[in-house]
Amino acid sequence: MSVLLLLISALVLIYLSIGGTTAAGVLVVATVVGLFLDGWHLLSIIFGGGLLALSLALVFPGNFRRDKLSKPLLGWVRGQLPKLSSTEEEALRSGSVDWDGELFSGQPDWSKLLEYQPSHLSSEEQAFLDGPVEKLCGMLDDWKITHEDYDLPEKVWKFIRENGFFGLMIPKEQGGKGFSHSAHSEIVMKISTRSVSAAVTVMVPNSLGPGELLMEYGTDAQKEHYLPRLAGGEEIPCFALTSPVAGSDAGAIPDMGIVCKGQWNGEEVLGLKVTWNKRYITLAPVATLIGLAIKVYDPDKLLGDADEIGVTCVMVPKDLEGVHAGARHLPMNTVFMNGPTWGNDVFIPMDQVIGGQDMLGRGWKMLLECLSIGRSVSLPALGTGAGKVASLATGSYSLTREQFGRSISQFEGVQEALEPIAGYTYMMDAARLLTAGMLDRGVRPSVPSALLKYRNTDLMREVINHAMDVVAGRGVITGPRNFLARAYQAVPIGITVEGANILTRSLMVFGQGAIRCHPFIVEEIEAAGMDDQKAAVEKFDGIFYRHIAHTTRNALRSTVLALTGGLLEPVPRQGNIQPAYRQLARFSAAFALMTDVTLLSVGGGLKARQRLSGRMADCLVHLYYASAVIKQWHEEGYPDDQRPLVDWCLQTSLRDLKISMRELIINFPVPALRWPLRVLVFPLGATGLNGPSDKLGTIVANSIVKDTPLRHRISRGSYVNTDPEDPLGRVLNAYRLANETQEMRDRLHEAMRNRDEDQLGGIDLLMGHQRKELVDWACDQGVIKKEECDKLLEALEALYDVIRVDAFDADGIKALSRCAKGKRKVVERPPREEE
């Protein structure tokens, strides 16, 4: 009994996070009670007393614990912890931890999530959205941009420059707008619902580029000179990171700068002779200021003793001799300016190093922190914009398109496709807003930015694919009527750029997050790397036992919460979603447990276990997106009409969490741990949490079909145009008329079903000239009132027009082919002179 009571007490104390003197007192009392119940038996005294002594040694630090336990354990841990490259060490030091740290802890504090300052637009930001952004969207004709001009019209470039679109994030005192990250996200998202090419053109200078780096790290002189010019569009920037031989491995870039002296403005100054070959660089063909990531070397020791200084960010004016740019890539035939840039032995002074000479070798940290901002805003906004367009257009089209005498939105197969369009769009929007809010609070979310980029672009693909299924043949015929083709064609761009999704999922999200967000691992790595053995042991001794308690507590929480359905977990009552909170807490504990087990058992082999790290990343994604949905619903005051969407999102996230966790355990690379992990995480089996019901799915599908405030909420932030000559406007106009004439058309349908065989013959509701004949017949029969006839005819014309597709004159296409043949020449990078 002494051993049993001691163990039970210890587990309860760990579960409740009680330590120190209180824990020691409880353990002593439990052991004494056990000895009394055992009648002070000798074996009870030996085992109970021995275990108590060991427990007290673990609870209280001392020479025994440090020398006999911590010192040998430190040696073992040194062999288990993953070995980090200098690039990875920089990654761990960059950015900051926020809600992602709570999810990694295994015991998320939901009150923190609900209390985080939400993202809000100022009146000035909203006015910019309602004014210049709205006007810009109205100027864009995506078909002409991508099939006739192969560029934004000159008037659009001028409007973008003159209205400060390139300086959204630059402070007002330096000529910019000084907008928040939330405003930046809203602006990019709205433009993307109109034209991907225009959205990318605007977002790149405001996310990754010399401007962002200059604001954060530039010298006063650099800021004073460049920022006003960038904000006013006098300079068009690009930033060149990717090299042909170093795509995903950005730390392996071969582009270099050699420290030397050279001529600049008629004077000999210290600088760099820069050689680079970059590709996939957005705005490079038109950029006047090229930002570069290079590796700097000092073979002549002009700066010190080191030959290799490291990754550095520099700015190269395009008009320098030896700078090559202007050739273009066509990313999936999307025509935003993108192309290669290269140069050989181009001299720049140290003043062109971002941050000046003191920032030589510190470029990787600079890039990581600025990349986290770009990943948090630009591509997630693009993905969300695609979801909103898909929701708006596909919901409208499914209502107006009729087959077998009724709207296709009533078919369960179509509803099954509309359901994830609505649900995933709401999810993407919630995650976008949560992360933009972090940025506005001063957080640099390195891990959330990676998972948001990965998940939003992946959901963009899923949503657009479902939309194409619904629209079917209407969506695959290219032409000025097509409202989905551009988004569909652009999907791979978001998935590929700023770190391909395979890399982001399998290496970055969990590989970086497991260490960056863990409450103890970073300090343990620091202890393991210390040269002073005594100091290392002392530092490790103060951390490791708390880590063991942390892991044990999460193992207990995972099992207990699974057995009880989370009933022991205190959760917020707002919104009446306690079951979802409890299950998320349960899986957070399981995720934290799996993180520790993975790091301790796989250790340095984690990099090679990309299926493992990918599944762990998926678990974190589902936890994060469910949290974002809860946060968004909270900020909007828990409106009842959003309840079905929120329930759908939470149930979907929990189902996917269960599946990812189950697959993770079944395939865990240490077979001996699979059964114990299954018992701890799924003590009752991987049952329940089966996702939304068909009934709920139908409600969610209808949320983008029925003309309600919820439909407007899902598509909020889109550019809305009801011009019947516009590709999306044509569908929205038909949708409006369909709703306005629904009762008339029902009467017409009923009359047609009941007509005599000889009446109207085989007339169809929408076919050609017969629409006028049909309306005239309905008026003559009294089915439709005279004052309704014109409205009904207008609606029928619009409903037919919306299903039409474009057809091109064969001779015209041949003429275009003759004009294009041989005119587009592939531009290769010229060989170096010495080659």
C-alpha positions in Angstrom: 0.0 0.0 0.0 2.9 2.4 0.7 4.1 2.0 -2.9 0.6 2.2 -4.4 -0.4 5.3 -2.5 2.9 7.0 -3.2 2.5 6.3 -7.0 -1.1 7.4 -7.0 -0.2 10.6 -5.1 2.7 11.3 -7.5 0.5 10.9 -10.6 -2.2 13.1 -9.1 0.4 15.8 -8.2 1.9 15.6 -11.7 -1.6 15.8 -13.3 -2.4 18.9 -11.3 1.0 20.4 -11.9 1.8 20.6 -8.1 5.4 20.5 -7.1 7.9 21.7 -4.5 7.3 21.6 -0.8 3.6 20.9 -1.2 4.3 17.8 -3.4 7.0 16.5 -1.0 4.5 16.8 2.0 1.8 15.0 0.1 4.2 12.2 -0.9 5.4 11.8 2.7 1.9 11.6 4.1 0.8 9.1 1.4 3.8 6.9 2.2 3.2 7.0 6.0 -0.5 6.2 5.5 0.5 3.3 3.3 3.0 2.0 5.9 0.4 2.2 8.6 -2.1 0.2 6.4 0.6 -2.3 5.8 1.2 -2.7 9.5 4.7 -1.3 9.2 5.8 -4.4 7.3 9.6 -4.6 6.6 9.1 -4.9 2.8 6.7 -2.0 2.8 9.3 0.1 4.7 12.1 -0.9 2.3 10.2 -0.4 -1.0 7.9 2.5 0.1 10.7 4.3 1.9 13.2 3.8 -0.9 10.7 5.0 -3.5 9.9 8.0 -1.3 13.6 8.9 -1.0 14.0 8.7 -4.8 10.9 10.8 -5.2 12.2 13.5 -2.8 15.6 13.5 -4.6 13.8 14.2 -7.9 11.6 16.9 -6.3 14.4 18.8 -4.6 17.7 19.6 -6.4 20.9 18.6 -4.8 24.4 17.2 -5.3 23.0 13.6 -5.5 20.6 14.5 -8.2 23.1 16.5 -10.2 26.0 14.1 -10.0 24.3 10.7 -10.0 21.3 11.4 -12.2 21.6 14.6 -14.2 25.2 14.3 -15.3 24.9 10.8 -17.0 21.5 11.8 -18.3 23.0 14.9 -20.0 25.4 12.6 -21.9 22.5 10.4 -23.1 20.4 13.4 -24.1 23.3 14.9 -26.1 23.1 11.8 -28.3 19.3 11.9 -28.6 18.7 15.5 -29.4 18.6 16.4 -33.1 21.8 17.9 -34.5 21.1 21.4 -35.8 22.9 23.2 -38.6 23.7 26.8 -38.3 20.8 27.6 -40.6 18.4 25.6 -38.3 19.8 27.4 -35.2 19.1 30.7 -36.9 15.6 29.5 -37.6 15.0 28.6 -34.0 16.2 32.0 -32.8 14.0 33.8 -35.3 10.3 34.7 -34.8 8.3 34.2 -31.6 5.9 31.8 -30.0 2.2 32.6 -29.4 -0.8 30.3 -29.5 1.2 27.6 -31.2 3.2 27.3 -27.9 -0.1 26.8 -26.0 -1.0 23.9 -28.4 2.5 22.3 -27.9 2.1 22.6 -24.2 -0.6 20.0 -24.0 -2.7 22.2 -21.8 -3.9 25.2 -23.8 -5.2 28.2 -21.9 -8.4 28.9 -23.8 -8.9 32.2 -22.0 -5.7 33.5 -23.6 -7.1 32.7 -27.0 -10.3 34.5 -26.4 -8.6 37.5 -24.9 -6.1 38.1 -27.6 -6.6 41.5 -29.3 -8.5 40.8 -32.5 -7.7 42.2 -35.8 -9.7 45.4 -36.7 -9.4 47.9 -39.5 -9.1 51.6 -38.8 -11.5 54.0 -40.6 -8.6 55.0 -42.9 -7.9 51.4 -43.8 -11.5 50.7 -44.5 -11.8 53.8 -46.6 -8.8 52.6 -48.7 -10.6 49.3 -49.2 -13.8 50.9 -50.1 -12.1 53.5 -52.3 -8.8 52.8 -54.2 -9.0 49.0 -53.8 -12.6 49.0 -55.1 -11.6 51.2 -58.0 -8.6 49.2 -58.8 -10.7 46.0 -59.0 -13.1 47.7 -61.3 -10.2 48.5 -63.7 -9.2 44.9 -64.0 -10.3 42.6 -66.9 -8.5 39.3 -66.1 -9.2 37.8 -69.5 -7.6 40.7 -71.4 -4.7 40.8 -68.9 -3.9 37.2 -69.3 -4.8 36.6 -73.0 -4.3 39.9 -74.8 -2.0 42.2 -72.8 0.1 39.6 -71.0 0.6 42.4 -68.4 -1.4 44.8 -66.3 -2.5 47.8 -68.4 -0.3 50.9 -68.1 -3.1 52.8 -66.5 -3.3 50.1 -63.8 0.4 50.2 -63.1 0.1 54.0 -62.8 -2.9 53.7 -60.5 -1.1 51.2 -58.2 2.0 53.5 -58.0 0.2 56.7 -57.5 -2.2 55.4 -54.9 0.4 53.9 -52.6 -0.3 50.2 -53.2 3.5 49.5 -53.0 3.8 51.3 -49.7 1.0 49.7 -47.6 3.3 48.8 -44.8 5.8 51.6 -45.0 5.3 54.2 -42.1 3.5 57.4 -43.0 6.5 59.5 -42.0 8.4 57.8 -44.8 5.7 58.3 -47.4 3.8 55.0 -46.9 0.3 54.2 -45.7 1.4 52.7 -42.4 -1.3 50.1 -42.5 -1.7 47.1 -40.2 -1.0 43.6 -41.3 -4.7 42.9 -41.1 -5.4 45.7 -43.7 -2.6 44.3 -45.9 -4.3 40.9 -45.8 -7.7 42.3 -46.6 -6.4 44.4 -49.5 -4.5 41.4 -51.1 -7.5 39.2 -50.6 -10.0 41.5 -52.2 -7.7 42.2 -55.2 -7.2 38.4 -55.6 -10.9 37.8 -56.0 -10.6 39.9 -59.1 -7.2 39.1 -60.6 -4.4 36.9 -59.3 -1.9 38.8 -61.4 -2.8 42.1 -59.9 -2.9 40.7 -56.3 0.6 39.2 -56.7 1.9 42.5 -58.1 0.6 44.3 -55.0 1.5 41.8 -52.4 5.2 41.1 -53.1 6.6 44.6 -52.4 4.6 44.6 -49.2 5.6 41.2 -47.9 9.0 40.0 -49.0 11.3 42.6 -50.5 13.8 45.3 -49.7 11.0 47.5 -48.2 10.2 45.0 -45.4 13.9 44.4 -44.7 14.7 48.1 -44.8 12.0 48.9 -42.3 13.3 46.3 -39.9 17.0 46.4 -40.4 18.0 49.3 -42.7 20.2 52.2 -41.7 18.7 55.6 -41.2 20.3 56.7 -44.5 18.9 53.7 -46.3 15.4 54.3 -44.9 15.5 58.0 -45.7 16.5 57.4 -49.3 14.7 54.2 -50.4 11.5 54.0 -48.4 9.8 57.1 -49.8 10.8 56.1 -53.3 9.4 52.6 -52.8 6.2 53.9 -51.2 5.6 56.3 -54.1 6.4 53.8 -56.8 9.5 55.6 -58.0 11.4 52.4 -57.3 9.8 49.0 -58.1 11.4 46.3 -55.9 11.9 42.6 -56.1 13.8 40.2 -53.8 15.8 37.3 -55.3 16.3 34.3 -53.1 15.8 31.2 -55.1 18.7 29.8 -57.2 18.4 27.0 -59.7 20.6 24.6 -57.6 19.2 25.8 -54.2 15.4 25.7 -54.3 14.1 24.3 -51.0 17.6 24.4 -49.4 17.8 28.2 -49.3 20.8 27.9 -47.0 22.8 26.4 -49.9 22.6 29.4 -52.2 25.7 29.6 -54.4 25.3 33.3 -55.2 28.2 35.2 -53.7 29.7 38.5 -52.9 33.5 39.0 -52.6 34.7 41.8 -50.3 36.9 44.1 -52.3 37.5 47.7 -53.2 36.0 49.3 -56.2 34.8 52.5 -57.9 31.5 54.1 -56.9 30.5 57.6 -58.0 34.1 58.3 -58.9 35.6 57.2 -55.6 37.3 54.0 -54.4 35.3 52.5 -51.6 35.0 49.2 -49.8 32.2 47.0 -51.2 31.3 43.6 -52.7 31.7 42.1 -56.1 28.5 40.3 -56.5 27.7 37.3 -58.8 24.2 35.7 -58.8 21.9 33.6 -60.9 18.3 33.6 -59.6 14.9 32.5 -61.0 11.2 32.6 -60.2 11.7 36.2 -59.0 8.4 38.2 -58.9 8.7 41.7 -60.4 12.3 41.0 -61.5 11.5 41.9 -65.2 10.3 45.4 -64.2 12.2 46.0 -60.9 14.5 49.0 -60.5 15.9 47.8 -57.2 16.9 44.1 -56.9 17.2 42.7 -53.4 19.5 39.7 -53.2 20.4 37.0 -50.7 24.0 36.0 -51.2 26.9 34.5 -49.3 29.7 36.9 -48.6 33.4 35.8 -48.6 36.5 37.8 -47.6 39.5 36.0 -49.1 41.8 39.1 -48.7 40.9 39.5 -45.0 39.8 43.1 -45.6 37.3 42.9 -42.7 39.0 40.5 -40.3 40.2 36.9 -40.0 37.2 35.0 -41.3 37.2 33.8 -45.0 33.4 33.1 -45.0 31.1 35.8 -43.5 27.8 34.2 -44.3 24.4 34.9 -45.8 23.8 38.6 -46.4 21.0 40.7 -47.9 22.0 43.4 -50.4 20.3 45.9 -52.8 21.5 46.2 -56.4 20.2 49.0 -58.7 19.1 47.5 -62.0 20.9 50.2 -64.0 24.3 49.0 -62.9 26.5 47.5 -65.6 26.3 43.7 -65.7 22.8 43.4 -64.2 20.5 41.2 -66.3 16.8 41.2 -66.0 13.8 41.6 -68.2 13.2 38.0 -69.4 10.0 36.6 -68.1 8.6 33.3 -66.8 4.9 32.6 -67.2 3.8 30.9 -64.0 0.9 28.6 -65.1 0.3 31.3 -67.8 -0.5 33.8 -65.1 1.1 37.0 -66.2 2.3 38.8 -63.1 5.9 39.9 -63.7 8.2 37.0 -62.9 11.5 36.1 -64.3 15.2 35.4 -63.8 17.9 37.9 -62.8 21.6 37.4 -63.0 24.8 39.3 -62.8 28.5 38.7 -62.9 31.1 40.6 -60.7 28.8 43.6 -60.2 30.4 46.0 -57.7 28.3 47.6 -55.0 29.5 49.6 -52.0 28.9 48.5 -48.4 26.1 51.1 -48.3 24.0 48.7 -50.4 24.1 46.0 -47.7 20.8 46.1 -46.0 21.6 47.4 -42.5 25.1 48.5 -43.6 28.4 46.7 -43.1 27.4 45.6 -39.5 24.7 43.3 -41.0 27.1 41.3 -43.1 26.5 37.6 -42.4 23.1 38.2 -40.7 20.9 37.8 -43.7 19.5 34.4 -42.9 17.9 35.6 -39.7 16.6 38.7 -41.5 15.0 36.6 -44.2 13.5 34.1 -41.8 11.7 36.8 -39.8 10.5 38.6 -42.9 9.5 35.4 -44.6 7.3 34.6 -41.6 5.4 37.8 -42.2 5.0 37.2 -45.9 3.9 33.6 -45.3 1.4 34.8 -42.7 -0.2 37.4 -45.0 0.2 37.1 -48.7 -0.5 33.5 -49.8 -3.0 32.8 -47.0 -5.0 35.9 -48.2 -4.7 34.6 -51.8 -6.1 31.2 -50.8 -8.9 32.7 -48.8 -9.8 35.0 -51.7 -10.1 32.0 -54.0 -12.4 30.3 -51.4 -14.6 33.4 -51.2 -14.9 33.6 -55.0 -15.7 29.9 -55.2 -18.3 30.3 -52.5 -19.9 33.3 -54.2 -19.8 32.0 -57.7 -20.5 28.3 -57.2 -23.3 28.9 -54.7 -24.9 31.3 -57.2 -24.4 29.0 -60.2 -25.8 26.0 -58.4 -29.0 27.9 -57.6 -29.5 29.2 -61.2 -28.5 26.0 -63.0 -31.4 23.7 -63.5 -31.5 20.0 -64.5 -34.4 17.6 -64.4 -36.7 20.5 -63.7 -35.0 21.8 -60.5 -32.0 23.6 -59.3 -28.9 21.5 -59.0 -28.3 22.9 -55.5 -31.1 20.5 -54.4 -29.1 17.4 -55.5 -27.2 15.7 -52.7 -24.2 15.1 -54.9 -23.9 18.8 -55.6 -24.5 19.6 -51.9 -21.6 17.2 -51.0 -19.3 19.4 -53.1 -20.7 22.8 -51.9 -20.3 21.8 -48.2 -16.5 21.8 -48.1 -16.4 25.0 -50.3 -18.4 26.9 -47.6 -16.8 25.2 -44.6 -13.2 25.4 -45.7 -13.6 29.0 -46.8 -14.8 29.9 -43.3 -11.8 28.0 -41.8 -9.3 29.7 -44.1 -10.7 33.1 -43.2 -10.6 32.4 -39.5 -7.0 31.2 -39.6 -6.0 34.2 -41.7 -7.6 36.7 -39.2 -6.1 34.9 -36.2 -2.6 35.1 -37.6 -2.9 38.6 -39.0 -4.0 39.6 -35.4 -0.8 38.0 -34.1 1.3 40.2 -36.4 -0.5 43.3 -35.3 0.2 42.4 -31.7 3.9 42.4 -32.6 4.3 38.6 -32.7 6.5 37.1 -35.4 4.8 33.8 -35.9 7.4 31.6 -37.6 5.5 28.3 -37.0 1.9 29.5 -37.6 3.1 31.3 -40.8 4.4 28.0 -42.2 1.3 26.0 -41.3 -1.0 28.8 -42.6 0.8 29.0 -45.9 0.7 25.2 -46.3 -2.9 24.7 -45.2 -4.6 27.7 -46.9 -3.0 27.0 -50.2 -3.9 23.3 -49.9 -7.5 24.2 -49.0 -7.5 26.6 -51.9 -6.8 23.7 -54.2 -9.5 21.6 -52.6 -12.1 24.3 -52.7 -11.5 25.2 -56.3 -11.5 21.5 -57.4 -14.9 21.1 -55.7 -16.1 24.3 -57.5 -15.0 22.9 -60.8 -16.9 19.7 -60.1 -20.1 21.7 -59.6 -19.7 24.0 -62.5 -18.5 21.2 -64.7 -18.3 21.9 -68.4 -19.0 25.6 -67.8 -15.7 25.8 -65.9 -13.4 24.1 -68.3 -14.1 26.1 -71.4 -11.7 29.0 -71.3 -12.8 32.5 -72.4 -14.0 35.9 -71.0 -17.1 34.2 -69.5 -15.2 31.8 -67.3 -15.2 32.8 -63.7 -13.1 29.9 -62.3 -10.4 29.2 -64.8 -7.9 31.7 -63.6 -8.2 30.6 -59.9 -7.9 27.0 -61.0 -4.9 27.6 -63.1 -3.2 29.6 -60.4 -3.6 27.0 -57.7 -0.2 25.4 -58.1 1.6 28.7 -57.8 0.6 29.2 -54.2 1.3 25.6 -53.3 4.8 25.8 -54.8 6.2 29.3 -53.9 7.7 30.5 -50.6 8.6 26.8 -49.8 6.8 24.0 -51.6 4.0 22.5 -49.5 5.8 19.1 -49.3 8.8 20.8 -47.7 6.7 23.0 -45.5 4.5 20.2 -44.2 7.2 17.5 -43.8 10.1 19.6 -42.6 9.2 23.0 -41.4 6.0 23.0 -39.5 6.8 20.2 -37.0 10.5 20.0 -37.5 10.9 23.7 -36.4 7.8 23.8 -34.2 8.7 20.8 -32.1 11.8 22.6 -30.9 10.8 26.3 -31.2 7.5 25.9 -29.4 8.5 23.3 -26.8 8.7 24.7 -23.3 12.0 22.9 -22.5 13.8 21.5 -25.6 15.5 24.8 -26.6 17.0 25.2 -23.1 18.1 21.5 -23.1 19.8 22.0 -26.5 21.6 25.0 -25.1 22.7 23.0 -22.0 23.9 20.2 -24.2 25.9 22.6 -26.3 27.7 24.3 -23.4 31.5 23.8 -23.1 31.5 24.3 -19.3 30.5 20.9 -18.0 29.6 22.1 -14.6 27.4 24.9 -15.9 25.9 22.6 -18.4 24.9 20.0 -15.7 23.4 22.7 -13.5 21.4 24.2 -16.4 20.2 20.8 -17.5 19.4 19.8 -13.9 17.0 22.7 -13.6 15.1 21.8 -16.8 15.1 18.0 -17.4 13.0 16.9 -14.4 10.4 19.5 -15.2 10.4 18.1 -18.8 9.8 14.6 -17.4 6.9 15.9 -15.3 5.6 17.7 -18.4 5.7 14.5 -20.5 4.2 12.4 -17.7 1.4 14.9 -17.2 0.5 15.0 -20.9 0.5 11.2 -21.0 -1.9 11.2 -18.0 -4.1 14.0 -19.5 -4.3 12.3 -22.8 -5.6 9.0 -21.3 -7.8 10.5 -18.6 -9.4 13.0 -21.0 -10.0 10.3 -23.6 -11.6 8.0 -21.0 -13.8 10.7 -19.6 -14.6 12.6 -22.8 -12.7 15.6 -21.3 -15.2 16.1 -18.5 -12.4 16.8 -16.0 -11.1 19.7 -18.2 -12.3 23.2 -17.2 -13.3 25.0 -20.5 -15.1 28.2 -21.4 -18.8 28.2 -21.5 -19.3 30.8 -24.2 -20.8 29.5 -27.3 -21.9 26.3 -25.8 -19.2 24.3 -27.5 -17.7 22.6 -24.4 -17.4 19.2 -26.0 -15.2 20.6 -28.8 -13.0 22.4 -26.3 -12.5 19.2 -24.3 -11.7 17.1 -27.3 -9.2 19.7 -28.5 -7.6 19.8 -25.0 -7.4 16.0 -25.1 -5.7 16.0 -28.5 -3.4 18.8 -27.5 -2.2 16.7 -24.6 -1.8 13.7 -27.0 0.1 15.9 -29.5 2.5 17.2 -26.8 3.1 13.6 -25.6 3.8 12.4 -29.2 6.2 15.4 -29.6 8.2 14.3 -26.6 8.2 10.6 -27.5 9.2 11.5 -31.1 12.1 13.7 -30.0 13.4 11.2 -27.4 13.0 8.0 -29.5 13.8 9.3 -33.0 16.0 12.3 -32.1 18.4 13.3 -34.8 16.7 10.9 -37.3 13.6 13.1 -37.4 14.7 14.9 -40.6 14.6 11.6 -42.5 11.2 10.6 -41.0 9.2 13.0 -43.2 6.0 10.9 -43.1 6.2 11.1 -39.3 6.9 14.8 -39.2 4.2 15.4 -41.9 1.5 13.7 -39.8 2.6 15.6 -36.7 2.3 18.8 -38.8 -1.2 17.7 -39.8 -2.2 17.3 -36.2 -1.0 20.8 -35.4 -2.8 22.2 -38.4 -6.1 20.8 -37.3 -5.6 22.1 -33.7 -4.7 25.5 -35.0 -7.6 25.9 -37.4 -10.1 24.7 -34.9 -8.8 27.3 -32.5 -9.0 29.9 -35.2 -12.7 29.1 -35.8 -13.5 29.3 -32.1 -11.7 32.7 -31.9 -13.5 34.1 -34.9 -16.9 33.0 -33.7 -16.1 34.6 -30.3 -15.1 37.9 -31.9 -18.3 38.1 -33.9 -20.4 37.6 -30.7 -21.5 33.9 -31.3 -24.2 34.7 -33.9 -26.7 31.8 -34.2 -26.6 31.7 -38.0 -22.9 30.8 -38.0 -23.4 27.9 -35.5 -23.8 25.3 -38.3 -20.6 26.4 -40.0 -18.7 26.5 -36.7 -20.0 23.0 -35.8 -19.0 21.7 -39.2 -15.5 23.2 -38.9 -14.9 21.8 -35.4 -16.3 18.4 -36.2 -14.2 18.2 -39.4 -11.0 19.3 -37.5 -11.6 16.7 -34.8 -12.3 13.9 -37.2 -9.1 14.8 -39.2 -7.2 15.1 -35.9 -8.2 11.6 -34.9 -7.3 10.2 -38.3 -3.9 11.9 -38.3 -3.1 10.8 -34.8 -4.2 7.2 -35.4 -2.1 7.0 -38.6 0.8 8.5 -36.7 0.7 5.8 -34.0 0.1 2.9 -36.4 3.1 3.9 -38.4 5.4 5.1 -35.6 9.0 4.2 -36.6 9.7 2.5 -33.2 7.4 -0.5 -33.3 7.8 -1.3 -29.6 6.1 2.1 -28.8 3.1 1.7 -31.0 1.0 -0.4 -28.5 1.8 1.8 -25.4 1.0 4.9 -27.4 -2.3 3.5 -28.7 -3.3 2.7 -25.1 -2.3 6.2 -23.9 -4.0 8.1 -26.7 -6.9 5.9 -27.7 -7.6 3.8 -24.6 -11.1 3.1 -25.8 -10.1 2.7 -29.5 -10.1 5.3 -32.2 -13.9 5.6 -32.2 -16.3 8.5 -32.4 -15.5 11.9 -33.9 -16.7 10.8 -37.3 -17.2 14.3 -38.7 -20.3 16.3 -39.8 -23.5 14.4 -40.5 -25.2 14.6 -43.9 -27.9 16.8 -42.3 -25.4 19.3 -41.1 -23.6 19.1 -44.4 -26.7 20.1 -46.2 -27.2 23.1 -44.0 -23.6 24.2 -44.6 -24.0 23.7 -48.4 -27.1 25.8 -48.4 -25.2 28.6 -46.6 -23.7 29.7 -49.9 -26.8 29.0 -52.0 -29.5 30.8 -50.1 -29.4 34.6 -50.1 -28.9 35.2 -46.4 -26.5 37.2 -44.2 -24.5 34.1 -43.7 -23.7 33.8 -47.4 -22.5 37.5 -47.3 -20.4 36.7 -44.2 -18.7 33.8 -46.0 -17.9 35.9 -49.0 -17.1 39.1 -47.0 -14.2 41.0 -48.4 -14.7 39.9 -52.0 -15.0 42.3 -54.9 -18.6 42.1 -56.0 -19.7 43.2 -59.5 -23.2 42.5 -60.8 -22.5 43.8 -64.3 -24.0 41.2 -66.7 -21.0 41.6 -69.0 -18.6 40.7 -66.3 -17.7 36.9 -65.8 -18.7 36.8 -62.1 -21.2 39.7 -62.5 -23.1 37.6 -65.0 -23.6 34.8 -62.5 -24.5 37.2 -59.6 -26.9 39.0 -61.8 -28.6 35.8 -62.8 -28.6 34.7 -59.1 -30.4 38.0 -58.1 -33.0 37.6 -60.8 -33.5 33.9 -60.0 -34.3 34.8 -56.4 -36.5 37.7 -57.4 -38.6 35.6 -59.8 -38.5 32.3 -58.0 -42.3 32.3 -57.3 -43.1 33.2 -60.9 -40.9 30.5 -62.3 -42.5 28.0 -59.9 -45.9 28.9 -61.3 -44.5 28.6 -64.8 -43.0 25.2 -64.1 -46.3 23.9 -62.6 -48.2 25.2 -65.6 -45.9 23.5 -68.0 -46.1 20.2 -66.1 -49.9 20.4 -66.3 -50.2 21.6 -69.9 -52.0 19.7 -72.6 -49.8 17.6 -74.9 -50.7 19.8 -77.8 -49.7 23.0 -76.0 -46.2 24.3 -76.6 -44.9 21.0 -78.0 -41.5 20.3 -76.7 -40.7 23.8 -75.7 -37.9 24.2 -73.1 -37.8 26.8 -70.4 -34.5 28.3 -71.5 -34.1 27.4 -75.1 -33.4 30.2 -77.6 -36.2 32.3 -79.0 -38.7 30.1 -77.3 -38.3 32.0 -74.0 -40.2 34.9 -75.4 -42.9 32.5 -76.8 -43.1 30.8 -73.4 -43.5 34.0 -71.4 -46.2 35.2 -73.9 -48.1 31.9 -73.5 -47.9 32.1 -69.7 -49.2 35.7 -69.8 -52.1 34.7 -72.1 -53.0 31.8 -69.8 -52.9 34.0 -66.8 -50.1 32.0 -65.2 -48.0 35.2 -65.1 -49.4 38.6 -64.5 -48.8 41.2 -67.2 -46.7 43.4 -65.0 -44.4 40.3 -64.2 -43.8 39.4 -67.8 -40.8 41.6 -68.5 -39.1 40.7 -65.3 -39.6 37.0 -65.9 -38.3 37.3 -69.5 -35.2 39.1 -68.2 -34.6 36.4 -65.6 -35.0 33.6 -68.2 -32.6 35.4 -70.5 -30.1 35.8 -67.7 -30.4 32.1 -66.6 -29.7 31.0 -70.1 -26.8 33.4 -70.5 -25.1 32.2 -67.4 -24.8 28.6 -68.8 -23.3 29.7 -72.1 -19.6 29.3 -72.8 -17.3 31.0 -75.1 -16.6 29.8 -78.7 -13.9 31.4 -80.8 -13.8 31.9 -84.6 -11.5 29.2 -86.1 -9.9 31.6 -88.5 -9.2 34.0 -85.7 -7.4 31.4 -83.7 -5.3 30.4 -86.7 -4.4 34.0 -87.2 -3.3 34.2 -83.5 -1.2 31.1 -84.0 0.5 32.6 -87.0 1.2 35.8 -85.0 2.7 33.9 -82.1 4.7 31.3 -84.0 8.4 31.9 -83.4 7.8 35.1 -81.5 8.3 33.8 -78.0 12.0 33.0 -77.6 13.4 31.2 -74.6 16.1 33.3 -73.0 19.0 31.4 -71.6 21.4 32.9 -69.1 24.7 33.7 -71.0 27.8 31.8 -69.8 30.3 33.5 -67.7 33.1 35.1 -69.6 35.7 32.9 -68.0 33.8 29.8 -69.1 
